[in-house]
Amino acid sequence: MAGELSFFEVGVADVPRAQSFYSALFGWQLEQANDGLTISGAGIGGGIHGGDEGASPYVFFKVDDMDAAVARVKELGGTAEQVGAASDDDDDAAARFGRFMLCRDDQGSSFGLHEPPAG
């Protein structure tokens, strides 16, 4: 269903250190993916990426059609920008993880959109 929480992402400075911390804290299964980790066992899909020390977790809401959702965000006065590896520029990552966009609403609050992979 569109609008439900679909994915979350945790930004950290040091990915291997985060792997030790979060697997010990929550029992998450973490698997290497590109320059970060995928998270299993958290109830919804998740990931950890490096180079983002002190970041708040990113939450992504499911959409069925990324292009239409981004157009609607902009129509309503918000903004959107592609996210790293699982973007339109990386077909392999997009096929595996889907498409992601970081957005801001018309007041500047951030959120993400996630179009899960087909199939």
C-alpha positions in Angstrom: 0.0 0.0 0.0 1.4 3.4 -0.9 2.4 5.6 2.0 3.3 2.8 4.4 6.8 2.7 5.9 8.9 0.7 3.4 12.6 1.2 4.2 14.9 2.9 6.7 18.5 3.9 6.5 21.0 4.6 9.2 23.9 7.0 8.4 27.2 6.4 10.3 30.8 7.5 10.1 32.3 3.9 10.3 30.3 1.0 8.7 32.2 -1.9 10.3 31.8 -0.3 13.7 28.1 0.2 13.1 27.8 -3.5 12.0 29.2 -4.6 15.4 27.0 -2.2 17.3 23.6 -2.8 15.7 24.0 -6.5 15.3 24.9 -6.8 19.1 22.1 -4.3 20.1 19.2 -5.6 18.0 20.4 -9.0 16.6 20.0 -7.6 13.1 21.5 -9.7 10.3 23.8 -7.4 8.3 25.1 -8.1 4.8 27.7 -6.2 2.8 26.1 -4.2 -0.1 28.1 -1.8 -2.2 29.7 0.6 0.4 27.2 -0.2 3.2 25.1 -2.9 4.7 21.6 -4.3 4.2 19.6 -5.0 7.3 17.4 -8.1 7.9 15.4 -8.8 11.0 14.1 -5.3 11.7 10.6 -5.8 10.5 11.0 -3.7 7.3 13.9 -3.4 4.9 16.9 -1.3 6.0 20.4 -0.3 5.3 23.5 1.3 6.8 25.7 3.7 4.9 29.0 5.4 5.8 30.2 8.9 5.6 27.2 10.4 7.4 28.4 10.8 11.1 25.6 11.8 13.5 22.8 11.5 10.9 19.2 10.9 12.0 17.7 7.7 10.5 16.0 8.2 7.2 12.5 6.8 6.8 11.1 6.0 3.3 7.5 5.7 2.4 6.4 3.3 -0.2 5.1 4.6 -3.6 3.9 2.6 -6.6 5.2 5.1 -9.2 8.3 7.1 -8.3 8.0 9.6 -11.2 4.4 10.4 -10.3 5.1 10.7 -6.6 8.1 13.0 -7.2 5.9 15.1 -9.5 3.3 15.4 -6.8 5.9 16.3 -4.2 7.0 19.2 -6.4 3.5 20.2 -7.3 2.8 20.5 -3.6 5.8 22.8 -3.0 8.3 20.2 -1.9 11.7 19.1 -3.3 13.2 15.7 -4.3 16.7 14.4 -5.1 18.1 11.0 -5.9 19.8 8.9 -3.3 23.2 7.3 -3.8 23.7 3.8 -5.3 20.1 2.6 -5.6 19.1 5.3 -8.1 18.3 5.5 -11.7 22.1 5.7 -12.5 22.8 2.3 -11.1 20.6 -0.3 -12.8 21.9 -3.3 -10.7 21.3 -1.6 -7.3 17.9 -0.3 -8.5 16.9 -3.9 -9.6 17.9 -5.2 -6.2 16.7 -2.5 -3.9 14.3 -0.4 -5.8 14.4 3.4 -6.3 14.9 5.9 -3.6 14.4 9.7 -3.4 15.1 12.1 -0.5 12.5 14.7 -0.3 11.5 17.8 1.7 7.9 18.9 2.2 6.8 22.5 1.7 8.1 23.4 5.1 11.5 21.8 4.7 10.9 18.6 6.8 12.8 15.6 5.2 11.4 12.2 4.3 12.1 9.6 1.7 10.2 7.8 -1.1 10.8 4.2 -2.0 9.6 2.4 -5.0 10.3 -1.3 -4.3 11.9 -3.4 -7.1 9.5 -5.1 -9.5 8.6 -8.7 -8.8 
